[in-house]
């Protein structure tokens, strides 16, 4: 069977997530996955097993400890394969904010007065503030501003900012407000032509398809694992040749032992091991839909990514169409998804109604969503939106179904 004839079996997907049958959750249409996703049973099982049998200090010779260490290594190795990285090129930390803060401290060593750092006003603050702080070392901060008319970061404006003094470019792969997917590969090529390092924030991209970091060419890439169906951890990828050069941010005796050098404290052990469950979930998803079981990790992920993006496009476009036709609604970003040019992360405001009030109406009708600035206050400020009230955000992922969308549209009819 060809890939184009295969569509995502949403009933199978939802059967993997216990929340959909949980008494507290089952009557709600959940649209807050961009804040933190539900987790599949495989992740829960991995966490339970670790806490039951191997919750001891790892890497000793007795069996409980030995197995704990082996599982921690397995989790890291599997995620490296999923994004096409080497196992010593990724680290798992507490959050994307922490990972990027530590990384900026390490890269600060290479910043000289007059060096230039480019940030955007479309990013989550996690990929802005750490780099803006480099001005304390004499860096000149340049802001790549999006087009206020459409919310898009335009490459022509980026090229105007680039110079031979550009050392770091920090940019989002996908906006958590606008929803647009930026051409990170092209951005990286342009930055590398000037000798700059690129730090890509994939927090809003990865839940809709794991990246191939080697294909993108980025120097660093990060995303939150609690938004990709796992526990509250975050992954940071870094090119080995750069990691080797970074000054140690960890215990003195770990100097030279990258990537530990930029991962002080390390991850929570039981949560790290539960990441194996994310891999198992996607492996189950692949095996359910496809017959060719001999493909390598990357080829399987590519097929799953396509399956998911096509499904998400089908369920998100009717909502985008509805919102764009409501005269009193202001949709932010593109009004359709075409060939994965935006994520199903959909933000809007309503004329003469606060986002807080709209959110409360939706919640009263069993729509799990919220209003906020979602740590992208610079983006909202540029759009002329009150950052204290924010936007209403509807964030879908591949476990949402048509009934969810219908329930949401019915609730929106009350506004």
Phi and psi in degrees as a GROMACS rama.xvg file:
@    title "Ramachandran Plot"
@    xaxis  label "Phi"
@    yaxis  label "Psi"
@TYPE xy
-77.2239  156.69  UNK-2
-61.0926  -35.4808  UNK-3
-66.7649  -16.508  UNK-4
-95.8052  0.769139  UNK-5
-104.852  131.538  UNK-6
-124.197  155.489  UNK-7
-64.8058  130.527  UNK-8
-87.0184  98.442  UNK-9
-66.8611  -30.346  UNK-10
-65.9673  -39.6847  UNK-11
-64.6768  -45.7643  UNK-12
-55.8276  -51.3058  UNK-13
-67.6031  -25.8516  UNK-14
-68.3852  -16.6107  UNK-15
-85.4538  -11.8331  UNK-16
-112.275  107.393  UNK-17
-59.2537  -24.5698  UNK-18
-57.1924  -31.9199  UNK-19
-70.696  -12.6812  UNK-20
-115.008  2.89233  UNK-21
-76.4317  136.965  UNK-22
-55.2342  -33.9096  UNK-23
-74.2806  -30.4099  UNK-24
-106.309  -25.4954  UNK-25
-63.7368  -23.4813  UNK-26
-94.8933  7.05805  UNK-27
-107.484  145.301  UNK-28
-94.1576  113.38  UNK-29
-92.7811  116.358  UNK-30
-128.295  37.6931  UNK-31
-124.982  30.8296  UNK-32
-65.5122  -25.998  UNK-33
-68.6632  -17.6213  UNK-34
-89.7223  -25.3586  UNK-35
165.878  122.637  UNK-36
-86.6732  162.985  UNK-37
-66.2823  162.866  UNK-38
-119.662  146.062  UNK-39
-76.7421  165.445  UNK-40
-60.1558  -32.7943  UNK-41
-60.5415  -37.631  UNK-42
-68.9055  -43.8153  UNK-43
-61.3202  -42.6653  UNK-44
-63.0373  -43.4065  UNK-45
-62.6593  -41.7425  UNK-46
-65.4556  -44.3573  UNK-47
-62.3176  -43.4902  UNK-48
-64.2767  -41.9704  UNK-49
-63.8445  -46.1326  UNK-50
-66.9068  -28.2634  UNK-51
-79.1274  -42.7624  UNK-52
-114.379  -26.9368  UNK-53
-130.204  23.6363  UNK-54
-80.8169  69.9821  UNK-55
-137.17  170.33  UNK-56
-63.4556  127.374  UNK-57
-79.9283  168.336  UNK-58
75.328  17.8386  UNK-59
-91.248  -179.466  UNK-60
-87.2465  -22.7037  UNK-61
-71.0618  151.247  UNK-62
-59.5334  -40.3928  UNK-63
-62.4438  -40.8593  UNK-64
-72.7181  -41.5161  UNK-65
-62.2891  -44.8493  UNK-66
-65.1566  -39.1082  UNK-67
-58.0266  -46.987  UNK-68
-64.1392  -41.2939  UNK-69
-62.5666  -39.6501  UNK-70
-69.7324  -37.2289  UNK-71
-62.4843  -42.8307  UNK-72
-65.7065  -39.6479  UNK-73
-61.3694  -42.4823  UNK-74
-60.1191  -46.1567  UNK-75
-63.9304  -44.1659  UNK-76
-64.3634  -40.2068  UNK-77
-65.7436  -41.7428  UNK-78
-69.1087  -32.7948  UNK-79
-60.4317  -43.9026  UNK-80
-64.9685  -36.7415  UNK-81
-65.2569  -29.4059  UNK-82
-110.305  9.73898  UNK-83
65.6567  46.8795  UNK-84
-119.325  163.052  UNK-85
-81.047  153.067  UNK-86
-63.0063  -26.562  UNK-87
-92.8174  14.6088  UNK-88
-107.872  0.832307  UNK-89
-126.643  149.935  UNK-90
-133.928  152.722  UNK-91
-114.131  119.855  UNK-92
-122.031  -174.086  UNK-93
-71.6656  -33.2894  UNK-94
-164.037  163.772  UNK-95
-63.4368  -39.1495  UNK-96
-58.862  -45.593  UNK-97
-65.5136  -46.4311  UNK-98
-57.9475  -43.9885  UNK-99
-73.0232  -33.539  UNK-100
-64.1681  -45.3849  UNK-101
-65.0252  -41.9284  UNK-102
-61.3538  -43.2541  UNK-103
-63.8605  -36.9061  UNK-104
-62.0578  -39.3215  UNK-105
-69.2565  -43.9194  UNK-106
-71.9911  -18.0211  UNK-107
-56.6021  -29.6474  UNK-108
-58.5104  -29.3019  UNK-109
-95.2727  2.63032  UNK-110
-91.2935  129.747  UNK-111
-115.465  155.427  UNK-112
-54.0299  130.426  UNK-113
97.6947  -15.5613  UNK-114
-65.2763  151.479  UNK-115
-112.955  139.825  UNK-116
-125.462  129.051  UNK-117
-105.294  126.307  UNK-118
-123.168  169.618  UNK-119
-114.353  169.556  UNK-120
-104.841  15.6752  UNK-121
-102.752  -16.1407  UNK-122
-75.0019  160.684  UNK-123
-64.2343  147.886  UNK-124
-60.8184  -23.0914  UNK-125
-58.54  -29.0972  UNK-126
-106.827  21.6714  UNK-127
-122.692  -60.0603  UNK-128
-54.8796  -44.4987  UNK-129
-59.0743  -33.3884  UNK-130
-84.0779  -33.1457  UNK-131
-63.9614  -29.9859  UNK-132
-65.455  -17.5685  UNK-133
-67.3002  -11.1125  UNK-134
-63.6599  -22.2312  UNK-135
-66.542  -19.8704  UNK-136
-99.1766  9.48114  UNK-137
98.9563  3.24702  UNK-138
-70.6355  147.54  UNK-139
-96.8353  120.755  UNK-140
-93.2518  123.792  UNK-141
-111.219  138.771  UNK-142
-108.993  121.027  UNK-143
-84.6589  106.533  UNK-144
-92.8515  137.433  UNK-145
-77.328  161.872  UNK-146
-71.9186  117.698  UNK-147
-65.1921  -21.1132  UNK-148
-74.3087  -30.067  UNK-149
-131.588  -3.53034  UNK-150
78.0744  6.45304  UNK-151
-92.7008  141.262  UNK-152
-80.6681  124.261  UNK-153
-107.102  131.891  UNK-154
-61.4042  -31.9941  UNK-155
-60.9387  -39.5611  UNK-156
-69.842  -36.218  UNK-157
-62.8399  -44.8865  UNK-158
-61.8192  -31.2418  UNK-159
-67.1804  -29.6295  UNK-160
-82.6364  -27.5346  UNK-161
-66.8869  142.378  UNK-162
-151.287  176.423  UNK-163
-70.1499  -8.15422  UNK-164
-94.0446  -5.75939  UNK-165
-68.6203  124.267  UNK-166
-109.612  -35.1479  UNK-167
-137.724  136.655  UNK-168
-122.18  119.822  UNK-169
-110.751  119.851  UNK-170
-147.576  146.977  UNK-171
-82.7362  141.196  UNK-172
-74.7765  -31.5861  UNK-173
-152.063  130.322  UNK-174
-73.2317  137.416  UNK-175
-82.9453  0.439057  UNK-176
-117.191  -55.6613  UNK-177
-73.4881  -32.4904  UNK-178
85.8625  -9.55576  UNK-179
-69.3722  142.78  UNK-180
-97.492  117.852  UNK-181
-83.7154  151.338  UNK-182
-78.4978  78.7202  UNK-183
-65.0775  -33.2646  UNK-184
-63.3151  -45.91  UNK-185
-67.7629  -41.045  UNK-186
-58.0805  -43.7362  UNK-187
-63.7704  -43.5325  UNK-188
-59.2844  -45.1797  UNK-189
-64.3067  -42.1732  UNK-190
-66.5624  -41.9848  UNK-191
-64.6588  -30.2836  UNK-192
-62.2614  -22.5199  UNK-193
-102.335  4.19761  UNK-194
80.8419  17.9236  UNK-195
-91.7909  154  UNK-196
-89.7675  140.361  UNK-197
-113.911  129.167  UNK-198
-113.44  110.803  UNK-199
-99.2784  131.299  UNK-200
-98.5908  110.745  UNK-201
-105.192  19.3611  UNK-202
-57.8812  -41.1492  UNK-203
-92.0746  -2.58746  UNK-204
-98.0417  -47.8384  UNK-205
-57.5743  -33.6814  UNK-206
-62.5478  -14.8158  UNK-207
-110.754  8.06363  UNK-208
154.876  116.766  UNK-209
-65.3467  138.327  UNK-210
-78.3634  156.627  UNK-211
-102.466  99.0984  UNK-212
-66.9978  -31.0968  UNK-213
-69.8352  -36.5497  UNK-214
-67.4366  -39.3916  UNK-215
-68.1139  -34.1349  UNK-216
83.9125  1.73824  UNK-217
-64.1788  155.8  UNK-218
-85.1429  -36.3729  UNK-219
-138.698  147.01  UNK-220
-150.329  137.754  UNK-221
-138.241  150.589  UNK-222
-156.519  162.013  UNK-223
-92.7908  124.335  UNK-224
-74.8668  -21.0361  UNK-225
-77.6164  -4.71977  UNK-226
-107.127  -2.52248  UNK-227
-116.384  39.7287  UNK-228
78.051  25.8126  UNK-229
-130.756  -163.875  UNK-230
-81.0443  177.196  UNK-231
-77.501  78.2802  UNK-232
-137.72  170.387  UNK-233
-141.708  148.578  UNK-234
-105.323  139.248  UNK-235
-127.334  124.256  UNK-236
-100.688  140.63  UNK-237
-143.445  140.407  UNK-238
-60.7476  135.271  UNK-239
-57.4979  -40.6283  UNK-240
-64.4547  -25.7466  UNK-241
-87.2527  -41.4979  UNK-242
-55.2468  -37.8248  UNK-243
-59.1913  -30.1337  UNK-244
-91.4406  -11.3189  UNK-245
-73.3872  138.825  UNK-246
-66.9666  149.016  UNK-247
-67.2906  129.256  UNK-248
-110.298  10.8148  UNK-249
-119.264  -163.733  UNK-250
-56.2111  147.883  UNK-251
-58.6819  -37.1562  UNK-252
-72.2367  -9.82992  UNK-253
-93.3916  4.35968  UNK-254
-54.9097  130.806  UNK-255
88.0876  -9.59421  UNK-256
-99.9827  71.2458  UNK-257
-72.167  153.387  UNK-258
-84.7364  7.35861  UNK-259
-60.3663  -24.6171  UNK-260
-60.8252  -25.2136  UNK-261
-119.214  29.0841  UNK-262
-134.491  63.0322  UNK-263
-61.0679  130.692  UNK-264
88.8397  -31.9488  UNK-265
69.6237  -178.947  UNK-266
-85.5758  163.97  UNK-267
-65.3757  125.206  UNK-268
-60.4456  -49.8919  UNK-269
-67.3555  -35.1184  UNK-270
-69.5706  -37.8934  UNK-271
-58.2611  -47.8892  UNK-272
-63.8809  -33.4005  UNK-273
-66.146  -15.5871  UNK-274
-63.6718  -23.7094  UNK-275
-57.692  -33.6569  UNK-276
-64.2987  -29.1338  UNK-277
-66.3059  -46.1979  UNK-278
-59.4035  -44.4952  UNK-279
-62.4264  -38.1618  UNK-280
-61.3414  -48.8269  UNK-281
-69.1416  -30.1851  UNK-282
-66.7043  -42.2816  UNK-283
-62.3449  -40.9123  UNK-284
-61.9841  -43.1735  UNK-285
-64.3851  -50.2877  UNK-286
-62.8319  -30.5768  UNK-287
-69.9102  -35.5766  UNK-288
-97.3506  -23.2207  UNK-289
-126.643  148.248  UNK-290
-89.8724  -30.1033  UNK-291
-76.3013  101.27  UNK-292
-92.5209  -1.96321  UNK-293
-98.1787  5.16636  UNK-294
-71.3456  153.815  UNK-295
-76.3407  173.482  UNK-296
-55.6397  -46.0867  UNK-297
-63.8957  -41.7662  UNK-298
-68.5852  -36.2712  UNK-299
-64.9291  -44.8735  UNK-300
-62.367  -39.3663  UNK-301
-61.4124  -41.8263  UNK-302
-67.4685  -42.2491  UNK-303
-65.4436  -42.2069  UNK-304
-56.8568  -43.5846  UNK-305
-66.1474  -43.2955  UNK-306
-58.6943  -45.4475  UNK-307
-68.4515  -46.194  UNK-308
-64.1428  -37.424  UNK-309
-66.2715  -38.9614  UNK-310
-68.0072  -45.9917  UNK-311
-61.8861  -35.881  UNK-312
-62.6832  -41.5592  UNK-313
-65.5426  -38.2501  UNK-314
-86.9058  -24.2918  UNK-315
-84.6616  -33.5852  UNK-316
-61.5567  -39.0394  UNK-317
-59.9579  -36.8126  UNK-318
-69.0757  -44.1032  UNK-319
-59.6305  -41.2193  UNK-320
-62.8515  -44.0244  UNK-321
-61.6318  -48.7986  UNK-322
-63.7409  -38.1123  UNK-323
-69.7283  -20.764  UNK-324
-93.8024  -10.4813  UNK-325
-79.6404  114.899  UNK-326
-62.5517  -31.2413  UNK-327
-92.0006  3.23946  UNK-328
-103.142  140.366  UNK-329
-112.888  102.976  UNK-330
-80.2022  134.829  UNK-331
-100.221  124.314  UNK-332
95.5042  -172.508  UNK-333
-60.747  146.749  UNK-334
-93.9995  5.96911  UNK-335
-153.665  153.607  UNK-336
-99.1343  125.842  UNK-337
-132.248  117.586  UNK-338
53.9343  44.6635  UNK-339
54.3019  47.2639  UNK-340
-92.9961  -4.77854  UNK-341
-151.184  159.917  UNK-342
-91.4015  159.862  UNK-343
-79.2922  42.2218  UNK-344
-104.646  107.562  UNK-345
-121.338  119.57  UNK-346
-114.995  146.452  UNK-347
-156.246  163.476  UNK-348
-126.505  164.863  UNK-349
-123.7  131.664  UNK-350
-60.8603  130.893  UNK-351
64.9235  17.4294  UNK-352
-136.188  135.656  UNK-353
-70.164  150.758  UNK-354
-63.9256  -31.0483  UNK-355
-62.6779  -44.2429  UNK-356
-65.7542  -42.1784  UNK-357
-61.5171  -44.2286  UNK-358
-60.1502  -41.0476  UNK-359
-64.6627  -38.544  UNK-360
-62.8127  -43.3285  UNK-361
-64.2011  -43.8488  UNK-362
-63.4856  -37.6159  UNK-363
-62.6353  -19.3401  UNK-364
-108.284  28.2538  UNK-365
61.8674  34.7842  UNK-366
-106.311  112.708  UNK-367
-83.7035  98.1553  UNK-368
-150.951  -173.661  UNK-369
-162.153  167.421  UNK-370
-110.127  149.637  UNK-371
179.633  174.485  UNK-372
-92.9024  -8.95368  UNK-373
52.6853  37.9473  UNK-374
60.2358  19.4103  UNK-375
-117.833  46.9291  UNK-376
-65.2301  -29.2815  UNK-377
-65.9423  -37.7121  UNK-378
-63.8243  -48.3996  UNK-379
-65.1536  -39.8114  UNK-380
-59.4998  -42.9879  UNK-381
-66.0837  -29.2475  UNK-382
-84.5128  -2.34089  UNK-383
76.8115  26.4057  UNK-384
-103.664  136.535  UNK-385
-59.2733  114.974  UNK-386
-71.3449  -20.535  UNK-387
-77.5301  -25.9182  UNK-388
-98.0481  -37.459  UNK-389
72.4005  -153.323  UNK-390
-118.367  164.429  UNK-391
-90.1041  127.847  UNK-392
-117.56  128.397  UNK-393
-109.968  109.467  UNK-394
-114.199  113.246  UNK-395
-96.9953  161.72  UNK-396
-146.25  -174.597  UNK-397
-72.785  -2.9637  UNK-398
-95.6019  -3.13926  UNK-399
-75.331  148.708  UNK-400
-123.426  177.73  UNK-401
-60.8831  -36.3194  UNK-402
-60.7366  -40.2288  UNK-403
-57.3424  -47.5363  UNK-404
-65.3191  -42.0335  UNK-405
-61.6082  -42.8987  UNK-406
-61.1366  -40.6251  UNK-407
-65.3235  -46.9239  UNK-408
-62.9504  -39.1685  UNK-409
-61.8414  -39.3216  UNK-410
-69.1931  -37.9704  UNK-411
-65.4312  -26.297  UNK-412
-64.3717  -19.2343  UNK-413
-82.3322  -5.13575  UNK-414
